[in-house]
């Protein structure tokens, strides 16, 4: 069993390389549809080097947007 902290507003994703995996999320608050976005898994602007080129994706993940599309309407806004 492993845990990993992903701060609010950070994109995150995972690849399952085994036949079976269980992933659980602990959130900072109640689920809010307006704060959920899906980036394209293979967006070259994000630059993740995934270990395969043709993964099995959920319907939502297969319709992910590019990083430039996300930046036009981000789910999170930060003051600098």
MODAJO-V30050 format. One line per field, one symbol per residue. psi: psi as a letter, one per 20 degrees, with the letter a starting at -180 (. if undefined). burial: # if it has 9 or more other ideal C-beta (glycine too) atoms within 8 Angstrom, else .. A space follows every 10 residues. Layout:
psi=???
burial=???
This chain:
psi=pqqppoqpip qqrqpoirhp qppqppriaq pohhjpqpqp hkphhgkpnq jrimrpqrgg hikqrrghgg hhmqhqpqp.
burial=.......... .......... .......... .......### #.#..#...# .......... #..####..# ....#.....
